[in-house]
């Protein structure tokens, strides 16, 4: 009896060992490894932690963290630590990211606008994503749904460094209560500089020593560049190797801004401590030029007396755009997981639930869904402008160039310098920066 039992145990053990042997051979060859065909973690994957750098909290802290709960459901092996970087604008934010990299503390994925992507690529800080896109195309979803013009800035020398998430342009915003009081309709899309001045004059008034202005001047690089584009002018030449601010067309725009304050008296001298969005809502100015971002403030303040239109045609009519994405840093130790994160953050769910009201989604399907909810009759111009928009000039030296431009524009608007002199001096400084 014992001999029979022993024999049975030997047979059973032999079968078990044979089974283990076959399993090991298959695993080595890769044929038995489970494949994640649904882009869902299997539970056996190595746990990794990623750091996502975000400017401030951009008013999106709760929305982002709630969104990541869905990401964790699909990728339970990945944990994301969000690093909110306090900064004073994109230039300061990019400088701080560079400091992190130099200190060996680079994040894995970063929130970056068009103003910084060229710098990240030129300094070899960004990871090209094409091989990950080829290996796992399902992660990014319908790539063709991303508006091609908005995606272009993130494809450099044929390589993809990010997926367009959000974008903004510059259009004219009107306080419609003030328009009604002045018996003015929202102008047509082909309104001119003369029409604009007439509107600004009609919206300017003074009562009991309190003045209401027609227009608040956009005294910053992005906002002013939109007006330059409309006058067939720009800060830089097409190759972005030299400044064109001494061009008569550029000087003409700056002179117009100065005249709005001192000749026509329809604009206040810009004050860095004054928010033009609040001025518009309070009825202190009738028009401002901005993108979609003021709608966040409008909604928080239940302000609905608002409509939008393209900027007035000067010598032409173009629409500037800036766009953002989530590039992966080349130094990441987890490129595949970082690719999954950047694709998720750039996807339809994120664009629908995180962008809220202050940016325009870069995916065509999401634009179609959310823009009609904008509390403005002319909301469609945001979608229309994507097809004709021109990217803001964003060379590697963007931060330094923007600082020079803003400084000389402030000198013009405070009447410390005439437009021609200021723009020629700005050109000289910008050219010196570009030569470096």
Buried (B, 14 or more C-beta within 10 A) or exposed (E): EEEEEEEEEEEEEEEEEEEEEEEEEEEEEEEEEEEEEEBEBEEEBEEBEBBBBBBEBBEBEEBBEEBBEBBEEBBBBBBBEBEBBEBEBBBBBBEBBBEBBEEEEBBBBBBBBBBBBBBBBEEEBBBBBEEBBEEBEEBBBEEEBBBEBBBEBBBBEEBBBBBBBBBBBBBBBBBBBBBEBBEBEBBEBEBEBEBBBBBBBBBBBEEEEEEBBBBBBBBBBBBBBBBBBBBBBBBBEEEBEEBBBBBEBBBBBBBBBBBBBEEBBBBBEBEEEEBBBBBBBEBBBBBBBBBBBBBBBBBEEEBEBBBBBBBBBBEEBBBBBBBBBBBBBBBBEBBBBBBBBBBBBBBBBBBBBBBBBBBBBBBBBBBEBBBEEBBBEBBEBBBEBBEEBBBBBBBBBBBBBBBBBBEBBBBBBEEEBBBBEBBBBBBEBBBEBBEE
